[in-house]
């Protein structure tokens, strides 16, 4: 009995080992042949068809659907190549992790630079990606605004009003949602500027603000649902493009958008995933794909989807849609790396709001 | 088909089936779990301990284990009732009723979470009735328990049902003719037989509840220290690319769960022995 037991167990383990090793070597073999194929196609003649995978975050779905069509037409004319662009959407941090874990993205278009920095750290993107394209590699921008119930019954005009007695604020958890980190930093920046750059005061303000948050959803879409469908809260802190989309889709008779006196300039950046495009032989088309975002047509599509254009001529055309407010950038916080450590790490300022020190 | 008369009392194929079991366990359970261990080896022992005993992490363990235990217990009672109705009574539509029990298995948990929140939040059908009574369900630990009850109920029903089916009504009749009251019959005749499957059902529902993420995040409100569950904290660490920290929390969660399940299993064995 015990001898047979032992033999059975040993056999099982041996098979398991063989299967795992086979899987590993198959993986290597697979990528090897893929590389060879790319070398062949990257040679003298361009292949007729080429495929791109754009890994993006949630609210850009409509934007890139339109943009991909426009770019495919442009590229066909430019190079004669038929380009098919595949899209992947999800929370920005989650998408970044998928790419690190092996999703073969040619380009990434995410919500914040920190998520692309993480891919760079894994070695898939070369250093200095943020200088590769104009304007910190951010072809379009956005900002954080207030979405309030129709007629603004609580009279919320600026950040200060959010911490008034009885006001409930809806925002996702900045530790789980990349987008929400912009919300948090917008509030922080406002408090800093209105208190002579006193960090203690800013900290107090932000902590007080989060005491007015009854529900911390894990993502931006969850917060929108809480505010819109559940009817919770008096104000939703939202990206400008999300706010406009909500108003457009759910009826202008339900919500108003309020622009505070100042807010943060949200710069969702784009980058080429160097290791992947070299393997796929798609560097040229990937570069053109991201560059085209800066052209008149690319900028118009962005503006039509409620992202702020950066090209002056398009800005003029859509001036009514994007009121001018005072905007400050992430650089004020020393870039994402520093902001992350100071505010959102587990012992950062955000955690201290909830954990008694 | 082989005739079984040639066998000499021992089941054939022991080596093969045991080998397959070990293979299966290795590929599906052991290897992924060792990868988990490996991931947290980047941490020193002190750092690991710091993360695992952080007040916020501890609070999330508390929320996770208490709500899962509460949901498991309520499920045990309600599940027993459901199984009883399904086995002992005949009524029209019983087949549909029976099939409905398994629906929580099929439904994506996120859908369950969203719909439960819609109904039980302050402006939902049921939530709006309870709100004036001062009872809030969505975005409180009660809401989490509710979601876990929904997820766990099939486990209890499906483990208790077959045992109940095999239980002869005659034994109860005999007890009755010997003068036992209904309560006494239930307590000393029916319940001892049902205790082992009830405990299994509870353990399954409980274990499922500890790891549940999809349905809970919608209804819990996710407030740190109050309604934040441990799996959400793991997600939040992953979101910050803190793989080692996430695995530390997960490992601790797994360890506690394992010990608890071991205890439940040994308790069950003891009950089974005394019942015989």
Contacts between the chains, C-beta under 8 A, distances in Angstrom:
chain1	res1	chain2	res2	distance
A	4	B	14	5.7
A	4	B	15	5.4
A	4	B	18	7.7
A	5	B	14	7.9
A	5	B	18	6.5
A	7	B	15	5.8
A	8	B	14	6.7
A	8	B	15	4.5
A	8	B	16	7.6
A	8	B	17	7.8
A	8	B	18	3.3
A	8	B	19	4.5
A	8	B	22	6.8
A	9	B	18	6.6
A	9	B	19	7.4
A	9	B	22	5.1
A	11	B	15	7.0
A	11	B	19	4.0
A	11	B	22	7.8
A	12	B	18	7.0
A	12	B	19	4.2
A	12	B	20	6.7
A	12	B	21	6.9
A	12	B	22	2.9
A	12	B	23	4.2
A	12	B	25	8.0
A	12	B	26	6.7
A	13	B	22	6.1
A	13	B	23	7.7
A	13	B	26	6.4
A	15	B	19	7.1
A	15	B	23	4.9
A	16	B	22	7.4
A	16	B	23	5.1
A	16	B	26	3.8
A	16	B	27	5.7
A	16	B	31	7.3
A	19	B	23	7.8
A	19	B	27	6.6
A	20	B	27	7.6
A	20	B	31	6.8
A	91	B	239	7.6
A	93	B	238	7.6
A	93	B	239	4.2
A	93	B	240	7.6
A	93	B	241	7.7
A	94	B	239	7.4
A	96	B	241	7.9
A	97	B	238	6.7
A	97	B	241	7.3
A	118	B	241	5.0
A	173	B	222	6.1
A	173	B	236	6.9
A	175	B	236	4.5
A	175	B	239	6.5
A	175	B	240	6.6
A	176	B	232	7.4
A	176	B	235	6.1
A	176	B	236	4.6
A	176	B	239	5.0
A	177	B	239	7.7
A	178	B	239	7.7
A	214	B	139	6.8
A	214	B	221	7.0
A	215	B	139	5.2
A	215	B	221	4.3
A	215	B	222	7.1
A	215	B	223	7.4
A	216	B	221	6.7
A	216	B	222	4.5
A	216	B	223	5.8
A	216	B	224	7.5
A	217	B	217	7.7
A	217	B	222	6.6
A	218	B	217	5.3
A	218	B	222	6.1
A	218	B	232	6.6
A	218	B	235	6.9
A	218	B	236	7.7
A	222	B	217	7.5
A	222	B	218	7.0
A	225	B	114	7.7
A	229	B	118	6.9
A	230	B	117	6.9
A	230	B	118	7.4
A	230	B	121	4.6
A	230	B	122	7.5
A	230	B	123	6.3
A	230	B	124	7.7
A	230	B	138	7.6
A	231	B	121	7.9
A	231	B	122	7.4
A	231	B	123	4.4
A	232	B	121	7.1
A	232	B	122	7.1
A	340	B	240	7.3
A	344	B	240	6.6
A	345	B	240	6.9
A	346	B	51	7.8
A	346	B	54	6.8
A	346	B	56	7.6
A	346	B	237	7.6
A	346	B	242	7.6
A	346	B	245	7.1
A	351	B	56	6.6
A	351	B	224	7.4
A	353	B	224	7.9
A	354	B	56	6.9
A	354	B	223	7.4
A	354	B	224	3.8
A	354	B	225	5.1
A	355	B	54	8.0
A	355	B	55	5.1
A	355	B	56	5.2
A	355	B	224	7.0
A	355	B	225	6.5
A	356	B	55	7.6
